[in-house]
Amino acid sequence: MRVHITNTHHMIGVARLAQNMVTDIATKELGFREIGVFQYNDKNESKSSLIARFDGMLAGVELGM
């Protein structure tokens, strides 16, 4: 079974450092797989664009793996 961890990119300061440290430990030492999440602030983005973005983030996640 694969275990995934999210890593929010484009954060700033200590929050970014902590997130990256936890993700590094989880992926390198525990075998987790990273799901990269990028922050966007576009209130006018269409629903189909949002769905495509989520599909891209979850493309590496497989059922039953």
C-alpha positions in Angstrom: 0.0 0.0 0.0 1.3 3.5 -0.9 1.1 6.3 1.6 0.9 9.8 0.4 1.7 13.2 2.0 0.7 16.6 0.7 3.3 19.4 0.3 1.9 22.9 -0.2 4.2 24.8 -2.5 4.6 28.6 -2.5 4.3 29.0 1.2 6.7 31.5 2.9 8.7 31.6 6.1 8.9 29.0 8.8 5.7 27.3 7.6 7.4 26.4 4.3 10.6 25.1 6.0 8.5 22.9 8.4 6.4 21.6 5.6 9.4 20.8 3.5 11.3 19.1 6.4 8.3 16.9 7.2 7.8 16.0 3.5 11.5 15.2 3.1 11.5 12.9 6.1 8.3 11.2 5.1 9.4 10.6 1.5 13.1 9.7 2.0 13.0 7.8 5.2 9.4 6.4 5.4 8.7 5.8 1.7 5.8 8.2 1.4 4.8 9.6 -2.0 4.4 13.4 -2.3 1.3 15.1 -3.7 2.4 18.6 -4.6 -0.3 21.2 -4.0 0.2 24.7 -5.5 -1.5 27.7 -4.1 -3.5 29.9 -6.5 -5.8 32.8 -5.7 -8.0 33.2 -8.7 -11.6 33.7 -7.8 -12.6 33.8 -11.4 -11.1 30.4 -12.3 -13.7 28.1 -14.0 -14.9 24.9 -12.4 -13.5 22.9 -15.3 -10.0 24.4 -14.6 -10.2 23.6 -10.9 -11.2 20.0 -11.7 -8.3 19.7 -14.2 -5.9 21.0 -11.5 -7.1 18.4 -9.0 -6.9 15.7 -11.6 -3.2 16.7 -12.1 -2.5 16.6 -8.4 -4.0 13.2 -7.9 -2.7 11.6 -11.1 -0.1 9.6 -9.2 -2.6 8.2 -6.7 -3.8 4.7 -7.7 -6.7 2.7 -6.3 -5.6 -0.2 -4.1 -1.9 0.6 -4.2 
